[in-house]
């Protein structure tokens, strides 16, 4: 068993351990309420999206069994070269050199949990981290204990562990949003007709290096830079140049200390002789702005996702527009963070829109209209 390190901790290490302790406490409280004894994250080569909530980082190389119990000390079984990754996050650490099965089985025999929650879900990718191969490996390992019938999905509580942000998590997301907004302001200082979509994309990448942050999603289309003449969405920028009379949409976010922003902004480039924005484009922009404000005023704890989407969608329709995607999604460790969605009741979104909105959840609001987009990030409070 690994002993605690004697080396002094950096400020970043201290903050990481504090954040993990908050998430473990949150998980234990939810587990007790739902009658779950053990939460087992069975991972290898960084295979589980829930690792940051369990151990503070995103990557363990060797086969690992990370166990949080509703009551009693937490236990980490990791390869010897991964031991330092879980120090300070778990009460007991078993760092193996050859065999991971023995310390896992010994722990389960000793603690004898009546239920073992593992990370799978049919609908929520954010908590569906247990690969099929790892599932087969786990069930084969614990079969001699007669515990395979005790395995249950962790989704009922891990979805909430992921969704309900602590104050420390919210503060990191606020910082990510502030950096994103500053980069948008930097763009305003240089963007003009004649620059290509890729030129703007390249400038934003240079700004990310300056502010020492990375993109919130796949770097080839974060940011997504699109003129109003092109179809917007999750697409890389082109070499097409901005023209007078164009709108420019940028969908962009950054990761700050493990937490994401996801914002969209619009620019308009006047034609010769114009003193304002093209009326058609202005009306669409004002519609998006107004329904974002409407949604932010409507959203409260206890409501369901579709109850926020429905009045917004109706107002957009009254203004002469439609959009097929959801109004908003959860944002957190990832820009698209899984879980409850603010969207319509249809086959595309299914049960994801029927969940209850709770304090601490963070969402995007993005009622994009044709090739224009505007997006804000919000946190739900007690009020």
Order of alpha helices (4+ residues) and beta strands (2+ residues): alpha-beta-alpha-beta-beta-alpha-beta-alpha-beta-alpha-beta-alpha-alpha-alpha-beta-beta-beta-beta-beta-beta-alpha-alpha-beta-beta
